[in-house]
Amino acid sequence: MSRAPFLSPGPFSVGAVTDEFSPDDLDRALGAMANLGMTFAELRVVNGRNILEHTDAEVDAIRAKVEARGMRVVAIASPVLKCALPDAPPIAPHIQQDMFSSAFGFDDQPRLARRAFDIAERMGARIVRVFSYWRSVDPDACFDRVASSLRGLADSAAERSLIVGIENEHACNIATGAETARLLAAVDHPALGVVWDPANAFVAGEVPYPQGYRHIPLSRIAHVHAKDCTVANHVPVFGPLGDMGPGSVDWPGQLGALARDGYRGTVSLETHWKGPDGDKFQGSMICGRNLQEMIRHAGA
């Protein structure tokens, strides 16, 4: 089934997950992003709390702050389906369960999804990021249930003219480009796209570009996350984006391919690096400058 790519305004937009600059001070994060020429904000932890835990009034105030900087909210980086799947094989022992102020369980998921959709509507965001449950020792055994959950989320999102973006997450059951493509084929739904994260695929053991990327139809890429790392014993070691040397993600190649292939969505910085001397704010500034430079060279 052929579809046009998910579109964002502009030829190749740049944004960031705001808490990568500051999880506690939204104004500081937005100021830094504006200085880097970013035009889109992705929201996960805002002023020390997960975005889904903010009241409607707080959500409206957050949106006003983003738009006052000349930006728009591109995505709600929700924790939906970032939990254990009951009655599934055990969670793989090497999995690091990053929670980002979102310690919710399986029974919380319907409520979280409804709230994520509500907030996306209030924010004017089109994309709600979701996951595929913590990765088990046998992801194939979880596949049908993951697909069923995502089909249900996509049905609900479609009723609101929203997009569910499944992030390929190395700690979840859908981690690589190949696994993502299999899921997209199984759930051929106009409201289900992918938040393509090459670094997550890399941590999961795949060469994300060109191998992983070539599996995914461009028309299903709703959003892209940018971070960089090397890997030792399944554990990522994050560093400056595009400057990690051999044994890391080929970001110039990946960005060039997205530009050539006609991707017109947003690339969103998700630093993860602790930064020089543990200064993550400076680390995000460095990665933001690197990202803009690589995109410029990619011709996007």
DOGU-259595 format. One record per residue (C-alpha): x, y, z; residue number from 1. Coordinates in Angstrom, 1 decimal, always signed. Example, Ala and Ser with C-alpha at 12.3 -4.5 7.8 and 13.67 -1.06 7.14 Angstrom:
2
px:+12.3&py:-4.5&pz:+7.8&seq:1
px:+13.7&py:-1.1&pz:+7.1&seq:2
//
This chain:
300
px:+0.0&py:+0.0&pz:+0.0&seq:1
px:+1.7&py:+3.2&pz:-1.1&seq:2
px:+1.5&py:+6.4&pz:+0.9&seq:3
px:+3.1&py:+9.8&pz:+0.8&seq:4
px:+5.7&py:+10.5&pz:+3.4&seq:5
px:+4.7&py:+12.1&pz:+6.7&seq:6
px:+5.5&py:+15.8&pz:+6.2&seq:7
px:+6.7&py:+18.6&pz:+8.4&seq:8
px:+6.9&py:+22.2&pz:+7.2&seq:9
px:+10.3&py:+23.0&pz:+5.6&seq:10
px:+12.6&py:+20.8&pz:+3.6&seq:11
px:+14.4&py:+19.1&pz:+6.5&seq:12
px:+13.5&py:+20.4&pz:+9.9&seq:13
px:+15.7&py:+20.2&pz:+13.0&seq:14
px:+14.5&py:+20.0&pz:+16.7&seq:15
px:+15.4&py:+18.4&pz:+20.0&seq:16
px:+14.0&py:+16.6&pz:+22.9&seq:17
px:+14.0&py:+19.6&pz:+25.3&seq:18
px:+15.1&py:+17.7&pz:+28.4&seq:19
px:+18.4&py:+16.8&pz:+26.7&seq:20
px:+19.3&py:+20.5&pz:+27.3&seq:21
px:+17.6&py:+20.8&pz:+30.6&seq:22
px:+15.0&py:+18.5&pz:+32.2&seq:23
px:+14.3&py:+21.1&pz:+34.9&seq:24
px:+14.3&py:+24.5&pz:+33.1&seq:25
px:+12.3&py:+24.6&pz:+29.9&seq:26
px:+13.1&py:+28.3&pz:+29.3&seq:27
px:+16.9&py:+27.4&pz:+29.3&seq:28
px:+16.3&py:+24.5&pz:+27.0&seq:29
px:+14.2&py:+26.5&pz:+24.5&seq:30
px:+16.7&py:+29.4&pz:+24.5&seq:31
px:+19.6&py:+27.1&pz:+23.6&seq:32
px:+17.6&py:+25.4&pz:+20.9&seq:33
px:+16.6&py:+28.7&pz:+19.4&seq:34
px:+20.2&py:+29.8&pz:+19.4&seq:35
px:+21.1&py:+26.6&pz:+17.5&seq:36
px:+18.4&py:+27.4&pz:+14.8&seq:37
px:+16.1&py:+24.6&pz:+15.8&seq:38
px:+12.4&py:+25.1&pz:+14.9&seq:39
px:+10.8&py:+22.1&pz:+16.6&seq:40
px:+10.5&py:+20.8&pz:+20.1&seq:41
px:+9.9&py:+17.3&pz:+21.3&seq:42
px:+8.6&py:+16.9&pz:+24.8&seq:43
px:+9.4&py:+14.2&pz:+27.3&seq:44
px:+10.4&py:+15.6&pz:+30.7&seq:45
px:+9.5&py:+19.2&pz:+31.3&seq:46
px:+10.3&py:+21.1&pz:+34.5&seq:47
px:+11.2&py:+17.8&pz:+36.2&seq:48
px:+8.1&py:+15.9&pz:+35.4&seq:49
px:+7.1&py:+13.6&pz:+32.6&seq:50
px:+5.0&py:+15.5&pz:+30.1&seq:51
px:+2.0&py:+13.2&pz:+30.6&seq:52
px:+1.8&py:+14.3&pz:+34.3&seq:53
px:+1.2&py:+17.9&pz:+33.5&seq:54
px:-2.3&py:+19.5&pz:+33.8&seq:55
px:-4.1&py:+21.0&pz:+30.9&seq:56
px:-3.3&py:+24.5&pz:+32.1&seq:57
px:+0.4&py:+23.5&pz:+32.4&seq:58
px:+0.3&py:+22.0&pz:+28.9&seq:59
px:-1.1&py:+25.2&pz:+27.5&seq:60
px:+1.6&py:+27.2&pz:+29.2&seq:61
px:+4.3&py:+24.9&pz:+27.8&seq:62
px:+2.9&py:+25.3&pz:+24.3&seq:63
px:+2.9&py:+29.1&pz:+24.7&seq:64
px:+6.5&py:+29.1&pz:+25.7&seq:65
px:+7.6&py:+26.9&pz:+22.8&seq:66
px:+5.7&py:+29.1&pz:+20.3&seq:67
px:+7.0&py:+32.3&pz:+21.8&seq:68
px:+10.5&py:+31.1&pz:+20.7&seq:69
px:+9.2&py:+30.7&pz:+17.1&seq:70
px:+9.0&py:+26.9&pz:+17.4&seq:71
px:+6.3&py:+24.2&pz:+17.3&seq:72
px:+5.9&py:+21.0&pz:+19.2&seq:73
px:+6.6&py:+18.2&pz:+16.8&seq:74
px:+6.1&py:+15.2&pz:+19.0&seq:75
px:+5.1&py:+14.0&pz:+22.4&seq:76
px:+7.8&py:+11.6&pz:+23.5&seq:77
px:+5.5&py:+9.4&pz:+25.6&seq:78
px:+6.5&py:+6.3&pz:+27.6&seq:79
px:+3.5&py:+4.3&pz:+26.2&seq:80
px:+4.3&py:+0.6&pz:+26.1&seq:81
px:+7.7&py:+1.1&pz:+27.8&seq:82
px:+6.9&py:-1.5&pz:+30.4&seq:83
px:+6.9&py:-5.2&pz:+30.9&seq:84
px:+4.5&py:-7.4&pz:+28.9&seq:85
px:+2.6&py:-9.7&pz:+31.3&seq:86
px:+2.8&py:-13.5&pz:+30.7&seq:87
px:+5.7&py:-13.0&pz:+28.2&seq:88
px:+9.2&py:-14.6&pz:+28.3&seq:89
px:+11.5&py:-12.9&pz:+30.9&seq:90
px:+13.0&py:-9.5&pz:+30.1&seq:91
px:+16.5&py:-9.9&pz:+28.6&seq:92
px:+19.1&py:-9.6&pz:+31.4&seq:93
px:+21.2&py:-7.0&pz:+29.6&seq:94
px:+18.4&py:-4.5&pz:+29.2&seq:95
px:+18.8&py:-1.1&pz:+30.8&seq:96
px:+15.3&py:+0.2&pz:+31.6&seq:97
px:+15.6&py:+4.0&pz:+31.1&seq:98
px:+12.5&py:+5.5&pz:+32.5&seq:99
px:+12.8&py:+9.3&pz:+32.2&seq:100
px:+10.4&py:+10.1&pz:+35.1&seq:101
px:+7.9&py:+7.6&pz:+33.7&seq:102
px:+7.7&py:+4.5&pz:+36.1&seq:103
px:+4.4&py:+3.2&pz:+34.8&seq:104
px:+3.2&py:-0.4&pz:+34.6&seq:105
px:+1.1&py:-2.4&pz:+32.1&seq:106
px:-2.2&py:-1.5&pz:+33.7&seq:107
px:-1.4&py:+2.2&pz:+33.3&seq:108
px:-1.0&py:+2.0&pz:+29.5&seq:109
px:-4.6&py:+2.8&pz:+28.3&seq:110
px:-4.7&py:+5.8&pz:+30.6&seq:111
px:-1.3&py:+7.0&pz:+29.4&seq:112
px:-2.2&py:+6.6&pz:+25.8&seq:113
px:-5.4&py:+8.6&pz:+26.2&seq:114
px:-3.5&py:+11.3&pz:+28.0&seq:115
px:-0.7&py:+11.3&pz:+25.4&seq:116
px:-3.3&py:+11.8&pz:+22.6&seq:117
px:-5.0&py:+14.6&pz:+24.6&seq:118
px:-1.7&py:+16.4&pz:+25.1&seq:119
px:-0.7&py:+16.0&pz:+21.5&seq:120
px:-4.0&py:+17.6&pz:+20.4&seq:121
px:-3.6&py:+20.5&pz:+22.9&seq:122
px:+0.0&py:+21.0&pz:+21.8&seq:123
px:-0.7&py:+21.0&pz:+18.1&seq:124
px:+1.7&py:+18.0&pz:+17.7&seq:125
px:+1.0&py:+15.3&pz:+15.2&seq:126
px:+3.2&py:+12.5&pz:+16.5&seq:127
px:+2.9&py:+10.5&pz:+19.7&seq:128
px:+6.0&py:+8.3&pz:+20.3&seq:129
px:+5.3&py:+4.8&pz:+21.7&seq:130
px:+7.4&py:+1.6&pz:+22.3&seq:131
px:+7.0&py:-2.2&pz:+22.1&seq:132
px:+7.4&py:-3.4&pz:+25.8&seq:133
px:+10.7&py:-4.2&pz:+27.4&seq:134
px:+12.7&py:-6.6&pz:+25.3&seq:135
px:+12.3&py:-10.2&pz:+26.3&seq:136
px:+14.7&py:-13.1&pz:+25.8&seq:137
px:+12.4&py:-14.2&pz:+22.9&seq:138
px:+11.1&py:-11.1&pz:+21.1&seq:139
px:+9.4&py:-13.2&pz:+18.4&seq:140
px:+7.2&py:-14.7&pz:+21.1&seq:141
px:+5.9&py:-11.2&pz:+21.9&seq:142
px:+5.5&py:-10.1&pz:+18.3&seq:143
px:+1.8&py:-10.8&pz:+17.7&seq:144
px:+0.8&py:-9.1&pz:+21.0&seq:145
px:+3.0&py:-6.1&pz:+20.2&seq:146
px:+1.4&py:-5.8&pz:+16.8&seq:147
px:-2.1&py:-6.0&pz:+18.3&seq:148
px:-1.3&py:-3.3&pz:+20.8&seq:149
px:+0.1&py:-1.0&pz:+18.1&seq:150
px:-2.8&py:-1.6&pz:+15.8&seq:151
px:-5.2&py:-0.6&pz:+18.6&seq:152
px:-3.1&py:+2.6&pz:+19.3&seq:153
px:-3.1&py:+3.4&pz:+15.6&seq:154
px:-6.9&py:+3.1&pz:+15.5&seq:155
px:-7.3&py:+5.5&pz:+18.4&seq:156
px:-4.8&py:+7.9&pz:+16.9&seq:157
px:-6.5&py:+7.9&pz:+13.6&seq:158
px:-9.7&py:+9.1&pz:+15.2&seq:159
px:-7.9&py:+12.2&pz:+16.3&seq:160
px:-5.9&py:+12.7&pz:+13.1&seq:161
px:-2.7&py:+11.8&pz:+15.0&seq:162
px:+0.3&py:+9.5&pz:+14.1&seq:163
px:+1.6&py:+6.8&pz:+16.5&seq:164
px:+5.4&py:+6.7&pz:+16.0&seq:165
px:+6.9&py:+3.4&pz:+17.2&seq:166
px:+10.5&py:+4.0&pz:+18.2&seq:167
px:+12.9&py:+1.2&pz:+17.5&seq:168
px:+14.4&py:+1.0&pz:+21.0&seq:169
px:+17.2&py:-1.4&pz:+21.8&seq:170
px:+15.7&py:-2.1&pz:+25.2&seq:171
px:+12.3&py:-3.1&pz:+23.7&seq:172
px:+11.0&py:-5.9&pz:+21.5&seq:173
px:+11.2&py:-3.8&pz:+18.3&seq:174
px:+14.9&py:-2.7&pz:+18.2&seq:175
px:+16.4&py:-2.9&pz:+14.7&seq:176
px:+15.4&py:-1.7&pz:+11.2&seq:177
px:+14.6&py:-5.2&pz:+10.2&seq:178
px:+12.4&py:-5.8&pz:+13.2&seq:179
px:+10.7&py:-2.4&pz:+12.6&seq:180
px:+10.0&py:-3.3&pz:+8.9&seq:181
px:+8.4&py:-6.6&pz:+9.9&seq:182
px:+6.1&py:-4.8&pz:+12.3&seq:183
px:+5.2&py:-2.1&pz:+9.8&seq:184
px:+4.3&py:-4.8&pz:+7.3&seq:185
px:+2.1&py:-6.6&pz:+9.9&seq:186
px:+0.4&py:-3.4&pz:+10.9&seq:187
px:-0.1&py:-1.6&pz:+7.6&seq:188
px:-2.0&py:+1.3&pz:+9.1&seq:189
px:-2.0&py:+4.9&pz:+7.9&seq:190
px:-1.7&py:+6.2&pz:+11.5&seq:191
px:+1.3&py:+4.0&pz:+12.4&seq:192
px:+4.8&py:+5.3&pz:+11.5&seq:193
px:+8.3&py:+4.8&pz:+12.9&seq:194
px:+10.5&py:+7.1&pz:+14.9&seq:195
px:+13.7&py:+5.9&pz:+13.3&seq:196
px:+16.6&py:+5.9&pz:+15.8&seq:197
px:+19.8&py:+4.6&pz:+14.1&seq:198
px:+21.8&py:+4.6&pz:+17.4&seq:199
px:+19.2&py:+2.3&pz:+19.0&seq:200
px:+19.5&py:-0.1&pz:+16.1&seq:201
px:+23.3&py:+0.0&pz:+16.5&seq:202
px:+23.1&py:-0.8&pz:+20.2&seq:203
px:+20.9&py:-3.8&pz:+19.3&seq:204
px:+23.6&py:-5.1&pz:+17.0&seq:205
px:+22.5&py:-3.9&pz:+13.6&seq:206
px:+24.5&py:-1.7&pz:+11.2&seq:207
px:+21.8&py:+1.0&pz:+11.0&seq:208
px:+22.9&py:+2.7&pz:+7.8&seq:209
px:+22.8&py:+1.4&pz:+5.2&seq:210
px:+21.6&py:-2.1&pz:+6.3&seq:211
px:+18.9&py:-1.3&pz:+8.8&seq:212
px:+17.6&py:+1.8&pz:+7.1&seq:213
px:+17.1&py:+0.1&pz:+3.7&seq:214
px:+14.4&py:-2.2&pz:+5.3&seq:215
px:+12.1&py:+0.7&pz:+6.2&seq:216
px:+9.8&py:+2.3&pz:+3.7&seq:217
px:+10.5&py:+6.1&pz:+3.6&seq:218
px:+6.7&py:+6.6&pz:+3.6&seq:219
px:+6.5&py:+5.1&pz:+7.1&seq:220
px:+9.3&py:+7.3&pz:+8.7&seq:221
px:+7.4&py:+9.8&pz:+10.8&seq:222
px:+10.3&py:+11.2&pz:+12.7&seq:223
px:+14.1&py:+10.7&pz:+13.3&seq:224
px:+16.1&py:+10.7&pz:+16.5&seq:225
px:+19.8&py:+11.6&pz:+16.4&seq:226
px:+22.3&py:+10.5&pz:+19.0&seq:227
px:+25.7&py:+8.7&pz:+18.7&seq:228
px:+27.6&py:+6.0&pz:+20.6&seq:229
px:+29.9&py:+3.1&pz:+20.6&seq:230
px:+28.9&py:-0.2&pz:+22.2&seq:231
px:+30.7&py:-2.5&pz:+24.6&seq:232
px:+29.0&py:-5.7&pz:+25.9&seq:233
px:+25.5&py:-4.5&pz:+24.9&seq:234
px:+26.1&py:-1.2&pz:+26.8&seq:235
px:+26.1&py:+2.1&pz:+24.7&seq:236
px:+28.8&py:+4.7&pz:+25.4&seq:237
px:+27.3&py:+8.0&pz:+24.2&seq:238
px:+29.4&py:+10.8&pz:+22.8&seq:239
px:+29.4&py:+13.8&pz:+20.5&seq:240
px:+27.1&py:+13.3&pz:+17.5&seq:241
px:+28.9&py:+12.5&pz:+14.3&seq:242
px:+32.3&py:+12.6&pz:+15.9&seq:243
px:+32.6&py:+9.1&pz:+17.5&seq:244
px:+34.9&py:+7.7&pz:+14.8&seq:245
px:+34.9&py:+4.1&pz:+13.5&seq:246
px:+32.6&py:+1.7&pz:+15.3&seq:247
px:+29.7&py:+4.2&pz:+15.6&seq:248
px:+26.7&py:+5.3&pz:+13.5&seq:249
px:+27.5&py:+6.7&pz:+10.0&seq:250
px:+25.5&py:+9.9&pz:+10.6&seq:251
px:+26.8&py:+11.7&pz:+7.5&seq:252
px:+25.7&py:+8.8&pz:+5.4&seq:253
px:+22.4&py:+8.4&pz:+7.1&seq:254
px:+21.5&py:+12.1&pz:+6.8&seq:255
px:+22.6&py:+12.2&pz:+3.2&seq:256
px:+20.4&py:+9.2&pz:+2.4&seq:257
px:+17.4&py:+10.8&pz:+4.1&seq:258
px:+17.9&py:+14.0&pz:+2.1&seq:259
px:+18.3&py:+12.1&pz:-1.2&seq:260
px:+15.4&py:+9.9&pz:-0.6&seq:261
px:+13.1&py:+12.8&pz:+0.0&seq:262
px:+12.5&py:+12.7&pz:+3.8&seq:263
px:+10.8&py:+15.9&pz:+4.8&seq:264
px:+10.1&py:+15.4&pz:+8.5&seq:265
px:+12.1&py:+16.5&pz:+11.5&seq:266
px:+15.4&py:+15.2&pz:+12.8&seq:267
px:+15.3&py:+15.6&pz:+16.6&seq:268
px:+18.5&py:+15.6&pz:+18.7&seq:269
px:+18.4&py:+13.2&pz:+21.6&seq:270
px:+21.9&py:+13.7&pz:+23.0&seq:271
px:+22.2&py:+11.1&pz:+25.8&seq:272
px:+25.9&py:+12.0&pz:+26.1&seq:273
px:+26.8&py:+13.4&pz:+29.5&seq:274
px:+28.9&py:+16.1&pz:+27.9&seq:275
px:+32.4&py:+17.3&pz:+28.5&seq:276
px:+33.3&py:+17.1&pz:+32.2&seq:277
px:+29.7&py:+15.9&pz:+32.8&seq:278
px:+28.1&py:+19.1&pz:+31.5&seq:279
px:+25.2&py:+17.7&pz:+29.5&seq:280
px:+24.0&py:+21.2&pz:+28.5&seq:281
px:+27.3&py:+21.8&pz:+26.7&seq:282
px:+27.2&py:+18.3&pz:+25.3&seq:283
px:+23.8&py:+19.1&pz:+23.7&seq:284
px:+25.1&py:+22.4&pz:+22.4&seq:285
px:+28.0&py:+20.5&pz:+20.7&seq:286
px:+25.7&py:+17.8&pz:+19.3&seq:287
px:+23.3&py:+20.4&pz:+18.1&seq:288
px:+26.0&py:+22.3&pz:+16.2&seq:289
px:+27.3&py:+19.0&pz:+14.8&seq:290
px:+23.8&py:+18.0&pz:+13.6&seq:291
px:+23.2&py:+21.3&pz:+11.8&seq:292
px:+26.6&py:+21.1&pz:+10.1&seq:293
px:+26.0&py:+17.5&pz:+8.9&seq:294
px:+22.6&py:+18.4&pz:+7.6&seq:295
px:+24.1&py:+21.3&pz:+5.7&seq:296
px:+26.6&py:+19.0&pz:+4.1&seq:297
px:+23.9&py:+16.5&pz:+3.3&seq:298
px:+22.2&py:+19.1&pz:+1.2&seq:299
px:+19.0&py:+18.9&pz:+3.2&seq:300
//
